Amino acid sequence: MRDIHHFVNGASFAGASGRYGEVFNPNTGEIQARVQLATPAELDATVQAALAAHAGWSTTNPQRRARVMFDFKRLVEANMQDLAERLSAEHGKVIADSKGDIQRGLEVIEFACGIPHALKGEYTEGAGPGIDVYSMRQSLGVVAGITPFNFPAMIPMWMFGVAIAVGNTFVLKPSEKDPTVPVRLAELMMEAGAPAGVLNVVHGDKVSVDAILQHPDIKAVSFVGSSDIAHYVYSQGTLHGKRVQAMGGAKNHGIVMPDADLDQVVKDLSGAAFGSAGERCMALPVVVPVGKAVADELRERMVAEIQTLKVGVSADPEAQYGPVVSAAHRQKIADYIQIGQDEGAELVVDGRDFSLQGFEKGFFIGPSLFDGVKPGMKTYHEEIFGPVLQIVRAETFEEAVDLPSKHQYGNGVAIFTRSGRIAREFASRVQVGMVGINVPIPVPVAYHTFGGWKRSAFGDTNQHGMEGLKFWTKVKTITARWPEGDLADSSFVIPTMK
């Protein structure tokens, strides 16, 4: 049995906890490796290595740090196929989707390559008589990221790319379900020229998470996962004096107006709802057709489209999506489908009985489609995180705007229309953090910022872009005077600029 070690201070580190997590092959259902689960003492040793590395790394000039990012990007691109195969073997998403996972992470690395420009401060000459005021952004110290199973390459790079580029050293606690790619990324960062201790990977469960949240030398924590855990991470991290951004769950809606191009909408919905087996926080699991005629036609077309989808092993180049990550998650999705039926929604397509010949023990589940879903239903209120699309019918545009606006989650939303006026009004009014106009998965490009509202995000700073730069740095403002001649008498009132 292969053991997956931690990566600490520039080298593989075999922990001594004696505790392990099981890493499955989702295609076959077999255990393929064990991953070590760290103790608080091992986490502390990792933090100390990162702390020792910070002094030198934070004083390395920004251009040299950017060169490390350039070389890291080049190495990841050169190893793209290998990384994608490793990712698919543990997560289950198809190879093409794994490459997309890696590429979206690399886009943030590309942003980090421009960090010298982004770090420039502000300067005001002559703010007062002989007084200049300027600001600078400095690193926080040792920071940490806690990342989910569904994007084992993208989300770590979203976090550590900017954090390291601005001068921090980083402790990454990836999901124990698919830990190999994060370790390989850390190895590539060392090959790119980052000093030992700059990027460290510690595997673990709640024990490690709590150790991160409570450690006095970790200054900031970024988290992505379910909303309940995000709230826990935010509350515990801030309780222990840390800066925290914690991204939670989602229930993204797609509003389909009567003038929408249904041919395009069906294709967009198919990919957004069922791609990566629905295991995306930016998936689109709820479609809201406006008007009965639109709803009836959309339902008919979606049934036909679903029948064309191919579910296969992650290495199958013709498969649209592969298995889900674990048997437990497959059962959770199946349970939600049953709950939907029990609540009175119409199960138009049932994917629970899907089985792939030769891979009967794999964690596969077919695409499912519900109609007649109502806002009061549990399956509408909660995140299913699987290949299940729910039709929630609306009679008017006003009703369609209200549905995502009043939902507990506010991560992403999309509207499909040919009307610029309707699209503009919708984007302005809807109470959701990220909006797509004829774009089903509105993940912003890396130089903008990613973040939802309501129970989709805790904390007031988003990921990557300039918001990420602000999260991973602290501002220092200097007011300077260089007097000549005799000093003036001391003043006992607050300084002002008259």
Secondary structure, DSSP 8 states (H G I E B T S, - for coil): -EEE-EEETTEEE---S--EEEEEETTTTEEEEEEE---HHHHHHHHHHHHHHHHHHHTS-HHHHHHHHHHHHHHHHHTHHHHHHHHHHHH---HHHHHHHHHHHHHHHHHHTTHHHHT---EEEEEETTEEEEEEEEE-SEEEEE--SS-TTHHHHHHHHHHHHTT-EEEEE--TTS-HHHHHHHHHHHHTT--TTSEEE---SHHHHHHHHH-TTEEEEEEES-HHHHHHHHHHHHHTT-EEEEE-----EEEE-TTS-HHHHHHHHHHHHHGGGG--TT---EEEEBSHHHHHHHHHHHHHHHTT--B--TT-TT-SB---S-HHHHHHHHHHHHHHHHHT-EEEE--TT---TT-TTS-----EEEES--TTSHHHHS---SSEEEE--BSSHHHHHHHHHHSSEESEEEEE-S-HHHHHHHHHH---SEEEES-SS----TTS-B--EETTEESS--BSHHHHHHHTEEEEEEEEE---SS------S-----
